[in-house]
Amino acid sequence: DAQSEAAMLIVEVDGPSHRTEAQRSIDRIQTACYEAKGWAVVRMAPHEVGSRSVLRARIAAAEKRGRRAPISDAEFERLWLRLTKGLPPTHVPPQGEHPTAFAQYL
């Protein structure tokens, strides 16, 4: 995984462990939180990592989706509650693993 604060870009490499329902839930929550704070998120499979053309295409697609202005802390708290409501703890990112892009808001 990689993060560029200057580009506000996060590249996540999702290996086999990301195929479980719990991990897919965690990935969705993390992606939504990153995007809510203005970051572009690119997810790739391990076999795609060496392909610059795939990476460029994924970055272009993420940029094409557009970025929104970062939401306020209060809006973020409401988003977090909406995203995690009713989920078992195994489907929510553990506090120690919150990405730096949103850890300060939890």
C-alpha positions in Angstrom: 0.0 0.0 0.0 1.2 3.6 -0.6 0.0 7.0 0.2 1.0 10.4 -1.3 -0.1 13.4 0.8 1.0 15.8 -1.9 -1.2 14.1 -4.5 -3.9 13.1 -2.0 -3.7 9.6 -3.4 -3.9 6.2 -1.7 -3.0 3.0 -3.5 -4.2 -0.2 -1.8 -3.0 -3.6 -2.9 -5.8 -6.1 -2.1 -4.4 -9.6 -1.8 -6.3 -12.8 -1.1 -7.2 -11.8 2.5 -9.4 -9.0 1.0 -11.8 -11.6 -0.4 -13.6 -12.2 2.9 -16.9 -10.5 3.6 -15.4 -8.9 6.7 -12.3 -7.5 4.8 -14.5 -6.2 2.0 -16.6 -4.4 4.5 -13.5 -2.8 6.1 -12.2 -1.9 2.6 -15.5 -0.2 1.8 -15.5 1.8 5.0 -11.9 2.9 4.6 -12.4 3.9 1.0 -15.6 5.9 1.9 -13.7 7.6 4.7 -10.7 8.5 2.6 -12.9 9.9 -0.2 -14.9 11.9 2.3 -11.7 13.6 3.3 -10.8 14.4 -0.3 -8.4 11.5 -1.1 -8.5 9.5 -4.4 -8.4 5.8 -3.7 -7.0 3.2 -6.1 -7.4 -0.5 -5.4 -5.3 -3.1 -7.2 -4.8 -6.9 -7.1 -1.2 -8.1 -6.4 -0.7 -9.3 -9.9 -1.5 -5.8 -11.3 1.2 -4.0 -9.2 4.0 -4.3 -11.7 1.8 -2.8 -14.6 2.3 0.9 -14.9 -0.5 1.1 -17.5 -3.0 -0.5 -15.1 -1.9 1.8 -12.3 -2.2 4.9 -14.6 -5.6 3.7 -15.8 -6.8 3.2 -12.2 -5.5 6.6 -11.1 -7.2 8.2 -14.1 -10.5 6.5 -13.3 -10.2 7.6 -9.6 -9.6 11.2 -10.8 -12.5 11.0 -13.3 -14.9 10.1 -10.5 -13.9 13.4 -9.1 -12.9 14.5 -5.6 -15.1 16.2 -3.2 -14.2 18.9 -0.7 -13.3 17.3 2.6 -16.3 17.0 4.9 -16.3 18.5 8.4 -15.5 16.6 11.5 -19.2 16.5 12.5 -20.2 15.2 9.0 -17.4 12.7 9.3 -18.7 11.4 12.6 -22.2 11.0 11.1 -20.7 9.2 8.0 -18.7 6.8 10.3 -21.8 6.0 12.3 -23.9 5.4 9.2 -21.2 3.1 7.6 -20.6 1.1 10.8 -24.1 0.9 12.3 -25.1 -2.7 13.0 -21.9 -4.2 11.7 -20.1 -6.8 13.8 -16.7 -5.7 15.1 -15.0 -8.0 12.6 -16.4 -5.8 9.8 -15.2 -2.5 11.1 -11.6 -1.2 10.9 -9.9 -1.7 14.3 -8.9 1.7 15.8 -5.2 0.8 15.7 -5.5 0.3 11.9 -7.4 3.4 10.9 -5.6 5.1 8.0 -3.8 8.3 8.9 -6.2 10.2 6.6 -9.0 9.8 9.1 -7.6 8.3 12.4 -7.7 11.8 14.1 -11.5 11.9 13.6 -12.4 8.8 15.4 
